[in-house]
Each structure stands twice: as C-alpha cells, then as structure tokens.
Amino acid sequence: MPISDILTTLNLKDNPYFGAGFGLFGLGAAAAIMRKGVQVGMVFFRRHCMITMEVSSRDKSYYWLLQWISTHGTRTQHLSVQTTFSQSETGRITTQFDFVPSPGSHFFSYGGSWIRVERNREQSMMDLQTGTPFETVTLTALGRNRDMFFKILDKSRSLALQRQEGKTVMYTAMGAEWRPFGYPRRKRPINSVVLDRGISERVLADIKEFINNPQWYMKRGIPYRRGYLLHGPPGCGKSSYIVSLAGELDYSICVLNLSERGLSDDRLNHLLTVAPEQSIILLEDVDAAFVSRDLAKESPSAYQGIGRLTFSGLLNALDGVASAEARIIFMTTNYLDRLDAALIRPGRVDLKEKIDYASEHQLIEIFQRFYPDEAESCAHDFARRVSSQGKPISIAQVQGFFMMHKSDPQSVLNQTEQIWNV
C-alpha cells in the first residue's frame, strides 16, 4: 500500500501538529548540523589557514615584543603605560613613558598582513617576587608563514638592544632568576683603569682567546668555562677593571653575593646555569663568605658564612658534574691567604692576577691622564716623590688626591706628602 494511503487512513497527512513538529525538527536538525559544520570549519581554518604565537611574561622577549608592537602603530585607544629610566653620560637620569597594548584585543599591520594581538592577564597567578600577575600575549595572522613571527621577534630584540647600546647592564639574583639592577651604565673604557704593566693585556688576551675558541675545548673534552681571580689590597682597581672589561667585551655583569642568607647550594647552581648570555658572573669578596679549612681548624670561631650555602656546594657549582658551561666567572678578594686551596685550584680558577698598590708606572700613567697638558717630566717627578716615601698607596687614594686639585697640578707636586691623608 502506498505511504500516502497509509497517512490518509491514519488521518496524519493533513494533521497540522504533525506537519509543524516535523518541520521544526527538521529545521532544528539542519541548524545543529550547520552549527557543527561551522565549528568544524573554523577549527579546520584555524589549524590550516592561520598561525598563532603565544609569548608568556616569563619569557625574556615578552616586554621586547610589547615595545615593538607599540612602536609600530597599534590600532587601539586602549593603552598601558610603562615607565623606564635611562642614565646619560653625565649621570643625569631621564624618564621615558612608553605605551604598550593594554589587556584585550588589538590589531596592527606588518608586511602587508593584519595581525591580531590578544593580551591576557591571569588574576589567580602572580609572580611572588614582584607581586605582578602573569600575562600572555598571543599573535594571530592569516597564512602559515612562521618566518613573519621570527622577523618580528628579531626586530623587537634589536629594538631593545638599541636602548642598551653603549651601556653595561648589571644583573642581580632575585629568587631563581636574574633581573636588571639599577640603570644600564655607560661603558667604561678599559684604558680608564690604570693597572700595572701587562696585567690588563694578559687578562684581556686570555678571555678573548676563550670566547673565540669554543671548539678547541670541545674537541679535547675540556669543560668550556673559565675562572679568574683578582686579589690584592682594597682600592687598587679590581672591581673597576671588571666593569671596564665587560664594556670592552660588550658583556653584562651578574653580581652574586655569596653571603646572602637565602642562598642555597641548589639555588646557586641554578643561577649559574641560567645566567644571561654574554655575561660575566662576579663573586666579590669571596673571603667574606668562606674561610680556608686550615684556618677554621686553627680558629674554631672563624667566620664560616651565615647562609645555607655550603663550601662543598660552591665547589660543585663551580666545577662539578652539574655545573654550567659557556660561563665566565670572576672572583675578587682582599685576602688571598684566607681562601681554601680547593677553591682556587686550576679548573675553578684558571688565571690569577694580583692587583697591588700603585707602582711607579701606574703613578706616571694616572698623573698624565689627569693632567694631559703637563710635561712628562712632571709625571715622573710626581712618581719619584711618592715612591721615595716608601709607603704603599692605592690608586683610589691617588685619584682622591687628584680630585682635590683638579686644575692645579703644581699643588699636587708641592703637597705630595699629603696624599696619604686622603
């Protein structure tokens, strides 16, 4: 029997409720199928026709990227301010206000393509060191060309480095990471620090040879790291020379205080491993953190350090199985005899240099630097007068004495005996 006859028999063919219900069901099913199809289509389109890059605020390039986006014209009126400070060559601090995209969605054009920027802020997760919430910025563009994002990251890095060009960045340990400390400093010329004859040249030649020959170490199975120890009386130029050396090499400086109460063996090893690239790790006054084990036996009350860092932990971090490579460490001390022999053995300290009291050569050099218009005989006369006293003197004392007579070299020569009173 035909279906129409069956429907006629059951009086369903002209039933308006049946017709309306079947139609609504059909429309609902069609709408659900279309909605599902659109969702599948969007997922397919995003996976195969769009490219997305997410950068977390934990990443070093996060703020570089925000600065670059704001510089290249974000299409939004919703901005956040980021205040930065810079130091001129004269030491004057200037304030700069930069606008970066605020949390939300923004658009900008790059290379003929429109890019969507979405900055999200996590309210439930915060950085315990700074108290700021964690953030992410997501860039989305049409196409599958990853090179565009590589170019953006490279340009943002170049823009950030331009601001630090000609400057030396100082880092300090904050928790488990390194963070910039203070303002980037103007690079100090290496010849501005007057050391005794040959010292600066030996250290500079050694460190350049290390930087330029990583393959030499790898082929011979030697750990690619280098340690230096500068020792001598205070005020003779140890720290100043390291700052000038970093400027000469275009390196940053990571200052680590071994006497910090919260420093542990694991944290020290981690900090040495994650130190910024092209940086010198500086351990100043290592004798203040630990004393020689022989000295500790002779004097049980000798200072042993107040932190949780152990001496064996320091040795393992410098030259242990898990110690980092591609690393340059400088240590300074005023008392070489207080250091344990294990700390300064080859492998942990590869080059030792004594930065001693001012020699006659240094006295002549520094006099000529302060008073370049004076005859060379005046510099030799000054050096002879100081040396004839038979008293040791540091470069810091000489410089302080010259600062009292900036424009009067004759007073310097006439009152040389007053130099020890500075």
C-alpha positions in Angstrom: 0.0 0.0 0.0 1.4 3.4 -0.8 2.6 5.6 2.1 0.1 8.4 1.2 -2.8 5.9 1.5 -1.4 4.9 5.0 -1.2 8.5 6.1 -4.7 9.2 4.7 -6.0 6.1 6.6 -4.4 7.3 9.9 -5.6 11.0 9.2 -1.9 12.2 9.7 -1.4 13.7 6.2 -3.4 16.8 7.0 -2.6 16.9 10.7 -1.1 20.4 11.3 0.6 19.3 14.5 2.5 16.6 12.7 3.5 18.9 9.9 4.6 21.6 12.3 6.5 19.2 14.5 8.3 17.5 11.6 9.2 20.9 10.2 10.5 22.2 13.4 12.5 19.0 14.0 13.9 19.3 10.5 14.9 22.9 11.0 16.4 22.2 14.4 18.4 19.3 13.0 19.6 21.4 10.0 20.6 24.3 12.3 22.5 21.9 14.6 24.3 20.3 11.6 25.1 23.8 10.2 26.4 25.0 13.6 28.5 21.9 13.9 29.8 22.3 10.4 30.7 25.9 11.1 32.6 24.9 14.2 34.5 22.2 12.4 35.2 24.5 9.6 36.5 27.2 11.9 38.8 24.7 13.7 40.0 23.4 10.3 40.5 27.0 9.1 42.5 28.0 12.2 44.6 24.9 12.1 45.5 25.1 8.4 45.0 28.7 7.3 46.1 30.7 10.4 49.2 30.8 12.5 49.3 31.7 16.2 52.2 32.5 18.5 51.9 32.8 22.3 54.5 34.5 24.5 54.4 34.3 28.3 55.5 37.1 30.6 58.1 34.6 32.0 59.9 34.8 28.6 62.6 37.4 28.1 61.1 38.5 24.8 57.7 39.4 26.3 58.3 43.1 27.0 60.5 43.4 23.9 57.5 42.3 21.9 55.1 44.7 23.6 57.5 47.6 23.0 57.9 46.7 19.3 54.1 46.5 18.8 53.5 49.9 20.4 56.3 51.4 18.3 54.7 50.1 15.0 51.3 51.6 15.5 48.8 49.5 17.4 45.2 50.2 16.1 43.7 50.8 19.5 43.0 53.5 22.0 43.4 51.2 25.0 47.0 51.5 26.2 49.0 50.8 29.3 52.0 53.0 30.3 55.4 51.6 31.0 57.9 53.9 32.7 61.6 53.5 32.1 64.6 55.4 33.2 67.9 56.0 31.4 71.2 57.4 32.5 73.1 59.8 30.3 76.9 60.0 30.0 76.9 62.8 32.6 75.0 60.7 35.1 71.7 62.5 34.7 68.6 60.3 35.0 65.8 60.9 32.4 62.3 59.4 32.5 60.6 57.9 29.5 57.0 56.9 29.1 56.2 54.1 26.7 52.7 53.0 25.7 52.1 49.3 25.3 48.9 47.5 24.4 46.6 47.1 27.4 45.0 43.7 28.2 42.5 42.9 25.5 42.4 42.6 21.7 44.3 44.8 19.3 45.2 44.8 15.6 48.2 46.0 13.7 49.6 45.6 10.2 53.0 44.2 9.3 54.4 43.1 6.0 51.0 43.5 4.3 49.2 41.2 6.8 46.9 42.1 9.6 47.8 40.6 12.9 45.5 40.2 15.9 47.1 40.8 19.3 45.4 39.5 22.4 47.0 40.3 25.8 45.6 38.2 28.7 46.3 38.7 32.4 46.0 35.8 34.9 44.3 37.1 38.0 44.9 33.9 40.0 48.6 33.5 39.3 51.2 36.1 40.4 54.9 36.5 40.4 55.9 36.1 44.1 59.0 38.3 43.7 57.3 41.4 42.2 53.6 40.8 43.0 52.6 41.2 39.4 50.1 38.8 37.7 51.4 36.5 35.0 50.4 37.5 31.5 50.5 36.2 27.9 50.3 37.9 24.6 49.0 36.0 21.6 49.6 37.0 18.0 47.4 35.5 15.3 47.7 36.1 11.5 46.4 34.5 8.3 48.7 32.1 6.5 51.3 29.6 7.6 54.4 31.6 7.3 56.4 31.3 10.5 59.2 33.5 9.2 57.0 36.5 9.9 57.0 35.8 13.6 60.7 35.1 13.6 61.3 38.5 12.0 59.0 40.3 14.5 60.9 38.7 17.4 64.2 39.5 15.9 63.2 43.2 15.2 61.8 43.5 18.8 65.1 42.2 20.2 67.1 44.6 18.0 64.9 47.5 19.2 65.5 46.5 22.8 69.3 46.2 22.3 69.4 49.7 20.7 68.3 51.1 24.0 71.2 49.4 25.7 73.8 50.2 23.1 76.9 51.6 24.6 75.8 50.6 28.1 76.7 47.8 30.5 73.8 46.1 32.1 74.1 44.9 35.7 72.1 41.9 36.9 71.3 40.8 40.5 69.8 37.5 41.7 66.1 37.7 42.5 64.7 34.4 43.6 65.6 31.8 41.0 66.3 34.3 38.2 68.5 37.2 37.2 66.9 40.7 36.9 68.4 44.0 35.8 69.7 46.1 38.7 69.6 49.8 38.5 70.1 51.7 35.3 72.3 50.4 32.4 75.7 52.1 32.9 77.8 53.9 30.3 80.5 51.6 29.2 83.8 52.3 30.9 86.8 52.4 28.6 89.3 49.6 29.5 92.2 52.1 29.4 90.5 54.2 32.0 91.6 51.8 34.7 95.3 52.1 35.3 96.8 48.7 36.3 100.5 47.7 36.5 102.3 46.9 33.3 101.0 43.9 31.4 98.1 42.9 33.7 95.2 44.2 31.7 96.7 42.9 28.4 97.1 39.4 29.8 93.6 39.1 31.2 92.0 40.6 28.1 94.0 38.4 25.7 93.1 35.3 27.8 89.4 36.0 27.9 89.2 36.8 24.2 91.0 33.6 23.4 88.5 31.7 25.5 85.5 33.4 23.8 86.7 32.8 20.3 87.7 29.1 20.6 84.9 27.0 22.0 85.6 24.2 19.5 89.1 23.8 20.9 87.6 22.9 24.3 85.0 20.6 22.9 87.5 18.6 20.7 89.7 17.9 23.8 86.8 17.2 26.2 87.6 20.2 28.4 84.7 21.9 30.1 84.0 25.2 28.3 84.2 27.6 31.2 86.9 30.0 32.6 87.6 31.3 36.1 89.6 34.3 37.1 90.7 35.6 40.5 91.8 39.2 41.1 93.4 39.6 44.5 95.1 42.5 46.3 94.6 45.3 48.7 91.3 47.3 48.6 91.0 50.4 46.4 93.5 49.1 43.8 91.0 48.7 40.9 89.8 45.1 41.0 86.1 45.8 40.6 86.6 48.8 38.3 88.7 46.7 36.0 86.0 44.0 35.7 83.4 46.7 34.8 85.7 48.1 32.1 86.4 44.6 30.8 82.7 43.9 30.5 82.4 47.1 28.5 85.3 46.2 26.2 83.7 42.7 25.5 80.2 44.1 25.3 79.1 41.8 28.1 76.8 42.3 31.0 77.7 41.6 34.7 75.8 39.3 37.1 76.7 40.2 40.6 76.2 37.4 43.1 76.5 37.8 46.9 77.6 34.5 48.4 76.8 35.8 51.9 73.1 36.2 51.1 71.1 34.5 53.8 68.7 32.8 51.3 71.4 31.4 49.0 71.4 27.6 49.0 73.5 25.1 47.1 70.7 24.3 44.6 69.9 27.9 44.0 73.5 28.8 43.4 73.8 26.0 40.8 70.6 27.1 39.2 71.6 30.8 39.0 75.0 29.9 37.4 73.1 27.7 34.9 70.5 30.3 33.8 72.8 33.4 33.8 72.1 35.7 30.8 74.1 35.1 27.7 77.3 37.1 27.2 77.7 37.9 30.8 80.4 37.9 33.4 79.4 36.4 36.8 81.1 38.4 39.6 81.7 36.9 43.0 83.1 39.8 45.1 85.0 39.3 48.3 84.7 35.5 48.4 86.8 35.5 51.5 83.9 37.1 53.4 81.7 34.1 52.7 84.1 31.2 53.5 87.5 30.9 55.1 90.2 28.3 54.5 89.5 25.0 56.2 93.0 25.1 57.6 92.3 28.5 59.2 89.0 27.2 60.5 90.9 24.4 62.3 93.3 26.8 63.9 90.4 29.2 64.9 87.1 27.4 65.5 85.4 30.7 66.0 86.4 31.9 62.5 83.6 33.3 60.4 82.1 30.5 58.3 79.3 32.3 56.5 75.7 32.9 57.6 73.8 31.5 54.6 72.6 28.0 53.8 75.3 27.8 51.1 77.9 25.2 51.9 81.5 25.3 50.8 81.2 21.9 49.0 78.1 23.3 47.3 80.1 26.3 46.0 82.9 24.0 44.7 80.4 21.7 42.9 78.7 24.7 41.3 82.0 26.0 40.0 83.4 22.7 38.8 81.1 19.8 39.5 79.2 17.3 37.4 76.1 19.5 37.0 78.0 22.8 36.7 77.1 25.0 33.8 79.4 25.6 30.8 80.0 28.5 28.4 80.5 30.6 31.6 83.0 33.2 32.7 83.4 33.8 36.5 85.5 36.5 38.2 86.2 36.3 41.9 87.8 39.1 43.9 89.4 39.0 47.4 91.5 41.3 49.5 93.0 38.4 51.4 94.3 35.6 49.2 95.7 33.6 52.2 92.1 33.2 53.6 90.9 31.2 50.6 90.9 27.5 50.6 93.3 25.9 48.1 90.4 23.8 46.7 88.6 27.0 45.7 91.4 28.4 43.7 92.8 25.3 42.1 93.1 25.1 38.2 89.7 24.3 36.7 88.0 26.6 39.2 90.4 29.5 38.8 92.4 29.4 35.6 94.1 32.7 35.9 95.2 34.7 39.0 96.3 38.3 38.9 97.4 40.4 41.8 96.2 44.0 41.7 98.6 45.6 44.1 99.4 49.0 45.4 100.3 51.7 42.9 103.6 51.1 41.1 105.8 53.9 39.6 104.4 53.0 36.2 100.8 53.5 37.4 101.6 56.8 39.2 103.1 58.2 35.9 100.1 57.0 33.9 97.4 58.3 36.2 99.2 61.7 36.5 99.3 62.1 32.7 95.7 61.1 32.5 94.5 63.8 35.0 96.9 66.5 33.7 97.5 65.8 30.0 98.8 69.3 29.3 101.7 68.9 31.8 105.2 67.9 30.7 106.1 64.2 31.0 108.8 65.2 33.4 106.2 66.4 35.9 104.6 62.9 35.9 108.0 61.3 36.6 108.7 63.8 39.3 105.4 63.0 41.0 106.0 59.2 40.8 109.6 59.7 42.2 108.3 61.8 45.1 105.6 59.3 46.1 107.9 56.3 45.7 110.7 57.9 47.8 108.3 57.9 50.9 108.4 54.1 51.0 104.7 53.9 51.9 102.3 51.8 49.9 99.4 53.7 48.3 96.3 52.6 46.4 95.1 54.0 43.1 91.9 55.1 44.9 93.9 57.3 47.2 95.8 58.8 44.4 92.7 59.5 42.5 91.0 61.1 45.5 94.1 63.4 46.0 93.9 64.4 42.3 90.2 65.2 42.7 91.1 67.7 45.4 93.4 69.5 42.9 91.6 69.0 39.6 93.1 72.1 37.9 96.2 72.6 39.9 99.0 70.1 39.2 101.6 72.3 40.8 99.8 71.9 44.2 99.9 68.1 43.6 103.7 68.2 43.2 104.2 70.6 46.1 102.0 68.7 48.6 102.8 65.2 47.6 103.3 64.2 51.3 99.6 65.0 51.9 98.4 62.2 49.6 98.3 59.6 52.4 95.9 61.9 54.3 93.1 61.4 51.8 
